[in-house]
Amino acid sequence: MSAGHSAVNQAVASFGWAAVPTLRTPRLDLRALTTADRADLFAIYGDTEVMAFTSDPAFPDLSYVDQMLASMARLFAERTSLEWGISLRAAGRIIGTCGLHSFDADQQCAEIGCILGRAYWGAGFMREALSAVIDFGFARFGLQTLKADIDAPNVRSLALFQRLGFIPITAGSTILVLSKAQWQQSQKERSADE
């Protein structure tokens, strides 16, 4: 077992997994999802335009939200996925979700994914949320790389992840990666510009 593998295993194990931690950004609270969020989640996951580039069709009714919440809870309990609801602090409602999953201790890597309600597109909310999740993943889990797998036609998401510093693994690929070193450098440059 490599030292990196051991460090990631130890970081994931020591995280505690008692509860989804709340992450705060200037406009958002990233928090655990509850059944009280069902209507907000259905507004997102039931929208065919929002779901166009996901692996699932739009949810036809609230029972699918219940199944999703149960699945999120099970995966969290198994320590294989950490999903946040993106809450717009000013409104107190869920506008999207984002999370880390598919932890790979050998590669010191995890996948990152997200979805945002259509009414909130173009306002920088997902960039803000993902930045917090990226910081968390690198700091708390000892990850060295994050990976995003994006459908080719989803040009908005591809552009967002590239603005965050993710790069295609090969020319023209829609699998993008971000190393911890790249992220730290981009944050230093961003701080210097502010």
N, C-alpha and C positions, 0 to 999 in steps of 0.2 A: 504494500500500500504506500503510495507516495505521500510526502508531507502535505502537499496541497489537498489531496483526497481526504486525509485525516483531518485537516483544518476545517474543510467544508462540513464533513460529517459532524465534527465537534460543534461547529457554529450552529448547524441546523438542530442538533440535539439540544444544545444549551439555550436555544431560543425560548424554550419553555412551552410554547404551543398551548398555553392556558386560554388565551383569548387573542383575537385579531387586534393588534395595536392600532391606536388612532394616530394618523399622521396629519399634521396641520401644514397648510401652505397659506399664502396671503388671503386667498379667497375660498379655499376649500378645506373640508375635513374628509379625510379618507378613513372610513370606519367600517366596522363589522356590519353586515347586512342582517336585517331581521324581518320577520313576517309583516311588521308594520310598513315595510318598504315595498310590499307586493304591488300596489297600484303604480308606483313610480317605475318599478322594474318592468311591469307589463307594458307601460307606455314606451319603453326603450326596446325591449325584446319582442314586442308584438308589432313593431314597425318594420314593414318589408324593406324599406329603403335603408334603414339602419342595419338590418340583418343581411343585406345583399352580399356582403363579402365575408360572411362567417360560414362556419361548417354546418350550421343549423338553419332551418327555415324559421320564419317569424313565428312566434308563439301564438297559437290560436285562442288560448284562454288562460286564465289565472292558474289552472292546475299545473301548467308547465313551469310557471314561476316557482310554485311549491316544490316541484321536482328538482329544479335548479338549486334552490336554497338547500334542500336535503343533500344534494350531491356536493355542494360547496362545503357543507358541514362535515360530510363523510371524508372528503379529501383533506380537509383541514385536520381532522382527527387522525388520519393516516400520515400526516406530516408530508404530504405531497403537493399541496397547493395552498396558497395564501391569497385570498381575494378580498379586495376592498370595494365598498360602495363609495362613489364619489359624491359627496354631499356639498351642494352650494350653500355655504354658510349663511348668506343673506336670506335665502329662502328656506333653508332647512330640509331640502328635498334631494333625493337621489337623482343625479343627472347622468350617471354612467357607472361603469365598473372597470377595475384594472387589477392585475395581480401577477404573481410569480408562480410558476408551476414547472413540472418536469425537471426537478433538481437532479443534476448529474455531478456527483462528487468526483468522479474520475476526471472529468473535464473542468471542474470547478465552475459550472455553468448552470443557468436556469433559463427558461423561456419567460418572456413577458408578453402580456396581452391586454387588450383594452376594448371597450365599446362605449360610445357616447351618444346620448339622445340627440336627435337631429336639430332640435331647437337651440342646442348649445354649440354646434359646429362653428368653427372659425373665430372663436373668442379666446383661444389660448388655454382653455380649461384642461384639455387633455395633456398638453405639454407640461403644464404646472403639476398635474397629478402624476404623470410618468416620471418627472424629475424627482419627486419625493420617493416614489417606489424604487427608482434606480439607486438613489442615495441609500435607501434602506437595504436593498439587496447586496450592494457592495460592502456596506459598513457592518451589517448584522450577520450576514451569512458567509462572509469571506469569499464570496464569488469573485471570479476573475473575468468572467464573460457573461453577458446577457444576449439572448437570441430572440429575434422577432420573426415570425413566419407570416408573411402578408400576401394576400392574393394579388396577382399582377395588375388586375384592373383597378385596384384600390389605390389610386395615385395619391389621394389625400393622406392616407396613412403612411404610404411609402415616403412621401415628402416630410411628414411630421417626424418619423423615426430618423430620417437622414438629418434633419435640423437638430435633433438631439445627439447626433454624432454617430449613429449606427451606419455601418457600411455593408454593402452586399458582399457575401462570402466569395462570389465570383462575378465577373461582369454580367450584368443583366439578371442576376439572381434576385428573387424576392425574399430570400432568407438573409436577414441582416444581423450583424453582430456589433456589439459594443464592448470594448475591453475596459476594465477598471482604470487602467492608465490613460486611455483616451478620454474617458469621462472626467477624471481628475484634471487633466490638462485643459479640457474645454471649460470646466468650471473656473479654473484660474484665469483663463483668457476672458471669460464673461465678467468676472469680478473686476478685472483690470479695466474693462470697457465702461463699467458703471461708475 
